[in-house]
Amino acid sequence: MMLERNINNPKIQFYKIIKELEDRLQPLCTEKQIILNSFIMSGTPAADVSAFYGVKRPEFESRNVLFLEDEECIEKMLSKVL
């Protein structure tokens, strides 16, 4: 199996797909608000991931890819969710 080596990898793009699903499901549930989010919490250092994909850390973070080496990764995730 060949790994897709670009920022358009389906795993990375899932953060958008989950929001599209949220939009489609919401009209079916009028009693409550549906909120769906997707994050990748990478154990691989950001420098290694950036070198592999050729994309800088802020670009990953804008796509909900966060790095466990970052002491603020959980806070960043929660700030995007809340």
ZADO-1210 file (C-alpha; in nm, 4 decimals, padded with zeros to 6 digits):
<atoms>
<atom x="00.0000" y="00.0000" z="00.0000" code="MET" pos="1"/>
<atom x="00.1410" y="00.3387" z="-00.0992" code="MET" pos="2"/>
<atom x="00.1220" y="00.6184" z="00.1556" code="LEU" pos="3"/>
<atom x="-00.0080" y="00.9432" z="00.0130" code="GLU" pos="4"/>
<atom x="00.2653" y="01.1950" z="00.0938" code="ARG" pos="5"/>
<atom x="00.0782" y="01.5202" z="00.0783" code="ASN" pos="6"/>
<atom x="-00.1463" y="01.7368" z="00.2886" code="ILE" pos="7"/>
<atom x="-00.4509" y="01.6064" z="00.0971" code="ASN" pos="8"/>
<atom x="-00.4149" y="01.2631" z="00.2551" code="ASN" pos="9"/>
<atom x="-00.7692" y="01.1423" z="00.3435" code="PRO" pos="10"/>
<atom x="-00.6722" y="01.0993" z="00.7098" code="LYS" pos="11"/>
<atom x="-00.5651" y="01.4621" z="00.7278" code="ILE" pos="12"/>
<atom x="-00.8678" y="01.5877" z="00.5337" code="GLN" pos="13"/>
<atom x="-01.1153" y="01.4038" z="00.7581" code="PHE" pos="14"/>
<atom x="-01.1529" y="01.7172" z="00.9732" code="TYR" pos="15"/>
<atom x="-01.3525" y="01.8682" z="00.6830" code="LYS" pos="16"/>
<atom x="-01.5527" y="01.5563" z="00.6014" code="ILE" pos="17"/>
<atom x="-01.6712" y="01.5219" z="00.9620" code="ILE" pos="18"/>
<atom x="-01.8029" y="01.8799" z="00.9514" code="LYS" pos="19"/>
<atom x="-01.9905" y="01.8049" z="00.6274" code="GLU" pos="20"/>
<atom x="-02.1474" y="01.5063" z="00.8028" code="LEU" pos="21"/>
<atom x="-02.2384" y="01.7302" z="01.0949" code="GLU" pos="22"/>
<atom x="-02.4168" y="01.9659" z="00.8540" code="ASP" pos="23"/>
<atom x="-02.6090" y="01.6773" z="00.6957" code="ARG" pos="24"/>
<atom x="-02.7132" y="01.5254" z="01.0286" code="LEU" pos="25"/>
<atom x="-02.8213" y="01.8419" z="01.2069" code="GLN" pos="26"/>
<atom x="-03.1536" y="01.8818" z="01.0211" code="PRO" pos="27"/>
<atom x="-03.2468" y="01.5305" z="01.1357" code="LEU" pos="28"/>
<atom x="-03.2076" y="01.6201" z="01.5029" code="CYS" pos="29"/>
<atom x="-03.4049" y="01.9267" z="01.6007" code="THR" pos="30"/>
<atom x="-03.3896" y="01.8669" z="01.9774" code="GLU" pos="31"/>
<atom x="-03.0126" y="01.8950" z="02.0139" code="LYS" pos="32"/>
<atom x="-02.7152" y="02.0484" z="01.8437" code="GLN" pos="33"/>
<atom x="-02.4860" y="01.7966" z="01.6776" code="ILE" pos="34"/>
<atom x="-02.1167" y="01.8761" z="01.7053" code="ILE" pos="35"/>
<atom x="-01.8585" y="01.6522" z="01.5384" code="LEU" pos="36"/>
<atom x="-01.4844" y="01.7097" z="01.5369" code="ASN" pos="37"/>
<atom x="-01.1822" y="01.5149" z="01.4228" code="SER" pos="38"/>
<atom x="-00.8245" y="01.5524" z="01.5389" code="PHE" pos="39"/>
<atom x="-00.5019" y="01.3690" z="01.4757" code="ILE" pos="40"/>
<atom x="-00.2756" y="01.3637" z="01.7793" code="MET" pos="41"/>
<atom x="00.0633" y="01.2803" z="01.6342" code="SER" pos="42"/>
<atom x="00.3286" y="01.1093" z="01.8408" code="GLY" pos="43"/>
<atom x="00.5758" y="01.1784" z="01.5626" code="THR" pos="44"/>
<atom x="00.7698" y="01.5026" z="01.6152" code="PRO" pos="45"/>
<atom x="00.6432" y="01.7980" z="01.4139" code="ALA" pos="46"/>
<atom x="00.9833" y="01.8453" z="01.2485" code="ALA" pos="47"/>
<atom x="00.9751" y="01.4881" z="01.1137" code="ASP" pos="48"/>
<atom x="00.6177" y="01.5218" z="00.9871" code="VAL" pos="49"/>
<atom x="00.6976" y="01.8577" z="00.8280" code="SER" pos="50"/>
<atom x="00.9992" y="01.7106" z="00.6501" code="ALA" pos="51"/>
<atom x="00.7959" y="01.4114" z="00.5279" code="PHE" pos="52"/>
<atom x="00.5028" y="01.6161" z="00.3936" code="TYR" pos="53"/>
<atom x="00.6903" y="01.9357" z="00.3100" code="GLY" pos="54"/>
<atom x="00.4400" y="02.1407" z="00.5122" code="VAL" pos="55"/>
<atom x="00.5029" y="02.3540" z="00.8207" code="LYS" pos="56"/>
<atom x="00.3434" y="02.2937" z="01.1606" code="ARG" pos="57"/>
<atom x="00.0862" y="02.5808" z="01.1433" code="PRO" pos="58"/>
<atom x="-00.0560" y="02.4293" z="00.8236" code="GLU" pos="59"/>
<atom x="-00.1046" y="02.0972" z="01.0033" code="PHE" pos="60"/>
<atom x="-00.2605" y="02.2622" z="01.3048" code="GLU" pos="61"/>
<atom x="-00.5071" y="02.4456" z="01.0800" code="SER" pos="62"/>
<atom x="-00.6195" y="02.0975" z="00.9692" code="ARG" pos="63"/>
<atom x="-00.6534" y="01.9709" z="01.3289" code="ASN" pos="64"/>
<atom x="-00.3275" y="01.7768" z="01.3275" code="VAL" pos="65"/>
<atom x="-00.1661" y="01.8400" z="01.6642" code="LEU" pos="66"/>
<atom x="00.1586" y="01.7120" z="01.8073" code="PHE" pos="67"/>
<atom x="00.1895" y="01.5409" z="02.1447" code="LEU" pos="68"/>
<atom x="00.5368" y="01.6919" z="02.1916" code="GLU" pos="69"/>
<atom x="00.3617" y="02.0281" z="02.2237" code="ASP" pos="70"/>
<atom x="00.2698" y="02.0799" z="02.5898" code="GLU" pos="71"/>
<atom x="-00.0303" y="02.2842" z="02.4746" code="GLU" pos="72"/>
<atom x="-00.1731" y="02.0301" z="02.2294" code="CYS" pos="73"/>
<atom x="-00.4740" y="01.9471" z="02.4495" code="ILE" pos="74"/>
<atom x="-00.5454" y="02.3155" z="02.5107" code="GLU" pos="75"/>
<atom x="-00.5238" y="02.3799" z="02.1356" code="LYS" pos="76"/>
<atom x="-00.7691" y="02.0987" z="02.0702" code="MET" pos="77"/>
<atom x="-01.0131" y="02.2198" z="02.3346" code="LEU" pos="78"/>
<atom x="-00.9961" y="02.5777" z="02.2065" code="SER" pos="79"/>
<atom x="-01.0994" y="02.4532" z="01.8615" code="LYS" pos="80"/>
<atom x="-01.3849" y="02.2459" z="02.0057" code="VAL" pos="81"/>
<atom x="-01.5280" y="02.5008" z="02.2508" code="LEU" pos="82"/>
</atoms>
